[in-house]
Amino acid sequence: MAMQIIQQILFVAALGAAGYLIARRVILIKKTIELGRSEERSGDWGKMILFALGQKKMFSRPIVGFLHFIIYAGFLLINLEVAEIVLDGILGTHRLFAPILGDFYSYLINFFEFLAVGVIVVCVVFLVRRNITKVERLQNTRHRELMGFPVKDANIILFTEILLMFAVLTMNATDAVLQEMNAAHYEKVGTFFFSGMLKPIFEGWSEASLVVTERIAWWFHILGIFAFALYVTYSKHLHIFMAFPNTYFTNNDVNGKMTNMPTVTKEVKIMLGLETPSPSGEGAGGDEVIPERFGAKDVKDLSWKNLMDAYTCTECGRCTSACPANQTGKSLSPRKIMMDTRDRLEDIQQGWLKNGMDYMDEKSLLGDYISEEEILACTTCNACVVECPVNISPLDIILQLRRYKVMEESQAPASWNMMFSNLENNMAPWKFPIDDRFNWAEGVK
């Protein structure tokens, strides 16, 4: 009895510590996203269900999509069992739901075990793809943004999921043997299919050894879940949770539509005679609020949705593999744009933790993380946006950084400046007068 109370105390302490650390991290990420400027976005439940829950874009590559769905759905559904484990840990019970659910409990655990084995198989396949067959878009030898932690991060997660699933099977196998021995506190729920295959390993063990093994597997699984939940807040696997709000706030405009700045649009319309200046004498911008900065130099100039995109990035590389600039050897990688944005946010967080929430360093996203060469290489073809499984837009960030270089620093390639001059003088990108615009049609019948 005393040992059971000690276990309950230890479990509640572990649960409280995990809850505190995860909540602290979530609040910090929320504050970081709120660094971005405001932007009106209407939510779309349909797109969230289609792209986050239904994983629609993942199935553009059917085999990988199917494997990913198994590991995603499997891990999420298996963790429904965590509710029972948590309540058992707090209350000092064992298989609390078994008497309540009756025979259905066995079907449910068998289903969870089937998913657990599916997760193990898929994780092994993904480890092989990353480390043996070496899928090109996942290799740091080709993509410099994957150097260091990103490759380790993916392998850590895959190995962890395999261990957690084996812990479930071990826990159930030893539990089944203990039931047959009529051990105290072990509810008779029968043998489950996959863990039943492991039973021969434990038959012949003493009751004390089985109890210790079952408890180790139980504790390893639940503490592993707590650690995993905390770890993903530092990892690309935060997309497990962030995919839902990010797809909910998906841009509902037509793909490829670029967002203009209202003040600039109004200025151009006045210049072209399409609109009259404000009679208030407040300038060509009229009642429009002139922004503090045209475009974006640092993360605080981007919108909160851009920053949410950065935390949602799965680092899968589909955007980069579809990017024509990257395919032709240019330095641009849309995946790197998102990873650099997140790295910038994480560096700001470190500054906050060390120096207080008002601290801002002298670095900026443009220049210290993303180079001018990268943003100029973009063709604005929108391929990265179309390919992203969770509807991230690296293009939006690129355009805002480029807008800053042109409008704030007056730095643009010579060919761009020529185009700008033609637009200003001829109202078209081409270097000939408006009156000559239809000369090509002469003689055409």
ABEGO torsion letter per residue (X at the ends): XAAAAAAAAAAAAAAAAAAAAAAAAAAAAAAAAAABBBBBBBBBAAAAAAAAAAGAAAAABAAAAAAAAAAAAAAAAAAAAAAAAAAAAAAGBBGAAAAAAEAAAAAAAAAAAAAAAAAAAAAAAAAAAAAAAGBAAABAAABAAABEAAAAAAAAAAAAAAAAAAAAAAAAAAAAAAAAAGBBGBBBAEBBAAAAAAAAAABGBBAAAAAAAAAAAAAAAAAAAAAAAAAAAABAAAAAAAAAAAAAABBABBBGBBBBBAAAAAAAAAAAGABBBBAAGAEAAEABBBBABBEBABAAABBAAAAAAAAABAGAGAAAAABAAAAAGBABBAAAAAAAAAAAAAAAAAAAAAAEAABBBABBABGAABBAAAAAABAGAGAAAAABAAGBBAAAAAAAAAAAAAAAAGBBBAAAAAAAAAAAAAGBABBBBAAAAAAAABGBX
